[in-house]
Amino acid sequence: MKKRNNWFKRKLLVPLFDLLKQGISPEKLSLALTLGLLLSVFPVFGSHTLLCLLIIWLFRLNPGAVFLINNLAYPLIFITYLPFIRMGEWLFNAPKFPFVISDILELITSNPWNAILTLWDATMNAICAWLICSLIAFPLLYFCLRFIIKQSTARFLIKQG
């Protein structure tokens, strides 16, 4: 357990506190973390870096914060990809997509163009499902993270000074 806490502290908490020390506001840090986390589960493999760059540019966010959380949370796409597809099928009353995640990954790596054509409808449905979930999750994540960061910052400053 101690080793896991050290990894969490070293890879996430210390870099985030370093950003706060450099002058990023808790609100901007919360926004960067929320958007980076939500984009990490966007149901289009290979699009995350471009989407992160876009939100960094649009919202003038700290790239380190966005990419830190996006890269740490990226494995979540393997857990959420199929549920987003299934939710999209349910939303649009679409026929069930017959693949499992291993088949999809094999298709993507073996023939990317064929993968795009085969997965187009399922992916569009999944994007709509992701968008709905993100609209619900965004305020919850943002306000929770903002509260936690403000509280942690206050405790950190008390300890320091």
N, C-alpha and C positions, 0 to 999 in steps of 0.2 A: 504494500500500500504506500509506503514511504517513497519508493522509486517512482510510482505513478504521480504522486504529488509533486515530486521534483521535476518531472517531465512537464506537467501541466504548468507549474510555476515558471520554469525556464522557457518554454516554448510559447506560452500565451500571456501570462500575467506580467512578467517582466517587460516584454516588448510593449504591452499596452500602457503600463505605467511610464515607460520611457517616452511614449508618444504624449502622454499627459504632461510630463515634465518639459517637453519641447514646446508646449503651448496649445496643443489641440484641445478644444473645449469638450466637456463630457457629452454635449449634444451632438457635435460633429462626429465624435468617436462612436457614439451610439448609432448614429445614422450609418456610418461606414460599416460597422459590425452587422447591423440588421440587413442592409442591402447585400453585403458580401455573403452572409449566411443564406439569404433567400436565393441569391443567384447560384449558390453552390448546388442547389437541387433543381435548377432549371432543366427541363427534360429534353435537352438537345446536347448530345455529347460533342465536345469540342468547341462549344460556343462561349464558355465561361470567361475566358480571358478577354475576349472582345467586349462582352457585356460588362465586365468589371471596368475596363478602360472607359467605356461609354458613361457609366454612372460616376466614375471618378471625375471625368471631364464635365459632365452635366451639373453635378452637385458640389464640385470643387472639394472632393474628399481626399483624405490622406491615402495614397496608394498602398502604403505599408499595412495600414489597418484593414483595408478592403481585401488585399491579397492574402494577408495572414489568416483571416477567418475563412476566406473562400477556400484556400488550400487545405486548411485543417479539416474543414467540413466537407470537402469534395467527395469523400467516400460515401456520403449519405445519398448521392445520386443513384448508387447501385441498389439502395434500399427503397427509394421513392419513385424510381423510374416506372416500374410496372404498375404500382398503385395509381400514379397519375394517368397512365394509359387507361387503366380500368375505370377510373373516375370520369375521364373524358368520354369513354364509351357509354357510360351510364348517363352522363349529362346530355349527350346527343343521340342517345338510343342507337348507337352504332353497333355493327356486328363485332363480336369478340375477336381480338387480334390473337392468332393462334400460336405465337412464339413465346418462349421463355427468355429470360435475360441472357443466358449463355448463347442461345441461337442468335439473338440480336447482336451481341458483341462479335460473334464470329462473322455474321453478315457484314457488319461495319468494317471489320479489318480485312476481309477477303475481297469485297467489292463495294467500295463506298458509294458509287453512283447508283448501283442497284439497291443498296440499303436506303438511300434517300427516296427513291421511287416507291419501294415497298413500304417504307415506314411513314410516308408523308401524311396520310389521313390520321393514323394513330398518333403521330407526333403533334399535329395541329390540335387534336382533341386533348392531348396531354398538356399542351401549352395553355389551353383555356382552363383546364383544371388547376394547373399550377398558378395561373393568374388569380383565380378565385381564392385559392388557399393563401396566396401571398397577400391579397388585399385584407384578408382576415388576420393573418399572422403578423403583418407589418406593424400595426399599432401596438399589438401585444408585446412583440419583441422589442420594439423601439423604447416604449415607456418602461418596461422591466429593465432593460439594459441601462437606460439612462439613470434610473433610480439606483441600480446596483453600482454603477460607475461613480455617481455622485457620492454615495455612501462610502464606497471604498476609497475614493479620493480624500474625503474628509478624514477618515481613519488614518490613511497614509500620511497626510499632512500633520495630523496630531502626533503620530509616532516620530516623524522627522523633526518637528520643531518644538 
